[in-house]
């Protein structure tokens, strides 16, 4: 049955042609019976009109507007040729419904006007004196109702079809929007992971390189210092491996908080540990906290930690021998202030913008992206007299 239904849907003109033949056969049988009863030659005029009315049914879906015009012409021909109403006139109802459902708007309005006038005009043309005026009027009204219902049904189908088309377009549009949002989310995830990896690798590996160079330099003259440097390398390597495993775990499972940040995340409390690690690697760091420490949003805490980490890493890379740094955290009522300065020789500001001397596109660019994600501001640049300065203000609530 489903295949038969699909076949009929694929061949609408064939289906209409079949019903047109059925309508023509019924019409001819009816007219033959009328001729035998009345002894008239009406079928001589009926046949061409009936054939064309059945043609209207056969081609109604292929050319609805043209078939409507043909139907109106055939109705006028019936009036002129005195061809009384017959079974083939059912084509008028069919074309009214079809034009209302799929035809142009002008054709739909014309079909409605034709349907409302057809019964009254036919009743006047073939007035029945035997039943009286009231019955003739009642008959005209009764015959007008099917035309009105056919038009209403067709117009309802048009509205329903337009509604479903709109739903399909909306669904397709939403699907495209979802795909675009998914691509944006994937790009954001990749950028976030790239920043995380950069922060982990740049900081921890630079500490390990510095400690390894120092251990190699003093391994013969000061074995204790070399041993301490190797212990620092070991602990730093373990920390780097732990953070990289965390990131790789996120990539495998896709688990994250609703805020989009990976868990667990470094926070402001770990900045002190970061400073101690830098001191242990030979970089003098002065660390101060002003204001009253209090819990902060996880995104703000992670951003603060990564800014300090990146700033100290750049100091170690570009500050030169004897460089020192200072880190200050200031708790305001509506945000957290960060100030990281060093007195080293530094590198050109353009290299910092490009991600340091390696020029890989991270560095200050990553800092600005992180600060922008929490609605904060960042100011970075060389200090007068030498060194580098990074200042950031992170609000407690993201800007809308």
PyMOL commands that set and color helices and strands:
alter all, ss='L'
color gray80, all
select helices_A, chain A and resi 2-10+12-38+42-58+64-81+87-102+105-125+133-218+223-253+268-280+298-318+349-353+364-373
alter helices_A, ss='H'
color red, helices_A
select strands_A, chain A and resi 284-290+324-331+335-342+377-382+388-395
alter strands_A, ss='S'
color yellow, strands_A
deselect
rebuild
show_as cartoon
